[in-house]
Amino acid sequence: MGGFVAVAKVSEIPRGAAKVVVVLGHPVAVFNVGGAYFAVSNVCLHRGGPIGEGTLDGPVVTCPLHGWEYDVRTGRNLANPAARLRTYPVKVEGDEVLVGPGA
């Protein structure tokens, strides 16, 4: 498996915002929740909506297509915790946000 890859500068993802990136060929949404970064698959489990374009309220993102809600810290769907998005480890080194291979 590959290691962590730099995907953005810290300044590119302000608090309460997201950025969609590609990590090892997979679309990933990186979120800044109160200064902590989390990354999940950018593909909603419902109809493939773009999670990274959704509305972030605290740690909960709402898919812009049909309103499915996920906790970006765990990838879990709020209505059905058995359904979860793939998550990716995130770390910050200097001013770089790095994402590792997904779990």
C-alpha positions, 0 to 999 in steps of 0.5 A: 500500500502507498503512504500518505500523499499531500492533497492541500495546503491548510489554508485551502480547507478553512474551518467548516469547509471541504475540498475534494481531492483524488487519493490513489485514484479515489475521489475523497472529500477532506473536511475541516471540523474545528481545526481537525481534518477528516477524510471520507469517500466523496461518493454517497452510498445512496445515489453516488452524490458528491459528499464534498459538495454537501453542507457541513454542520459540525461533524455532520455532512449532508449530501446535496442530492438527497439529504443523506447525513454522515459523520465525517469523523467515522463515515457512519450514516446517521440514519443507518449506522451500519452504512458507512463511507470509506474513511481515510487517515489524515495528518498535517505536516507543516502547512500540508494536509496529507491523506493516507490509504483508506480503511 
